[in-house]
Amino acid sequence: MRGHGQAVLAPGWLSINSKDAEMNWDRIEGNWRQVKGSVKQRWGRLTDDQLDVIAGKRDSLVGKIQETYGISRDETEKQLVDWQTRMKAVIHVK
């Protein structure tokens, strides 16, 4: 379903509630110092300096993953949403 709508936080093909995804990303951004190790494990080519500059900003992370791995925005979003879903289980903030 490429091009179907303009989902801010997840591609249209995912059945993720965008409000839940946004709240989840707020938690990730708020816990960036703890979370960036997991980002480094998932996308190992990203440097510590790059992760420090990204500082939990989702759009910056998407751009840096695309640039570093030479993949499309759609593929980057797919990978990021998958990772974000796993992080939701780790970050328990209600």
Stockholm file with secondary structure:
# STOCKHOLM 1.0

chainA/1-94         MRGHGQAVLAPGWLSINSKDAEMNWDRIEGNWRQVKGSVKQRWGRLTDDQLDVIAGKRDSLVGKIQETYGISRDETEKQLVDWQTRMKAVIHVK
#=GR chainA/1-94 SS CTTSSCCSSSCTTSCCCHHHHHHHHHHHHHTHHHHHHHHHHHSTTSCHHHHHHHTTCHHHHHHHHHHHHTCCHHHHHHHHHHHHHHHHHHCCCC
#=GC SS_cons        CTTSSCCSSSCTTSCCCHHHHHHHHHHHHHTHHHHHHHHHHHSTTSCHHHHHHHTTCHHHHHHHHHHHHTCCHHHHHHHHHHHHHHHHHHCCCC
//
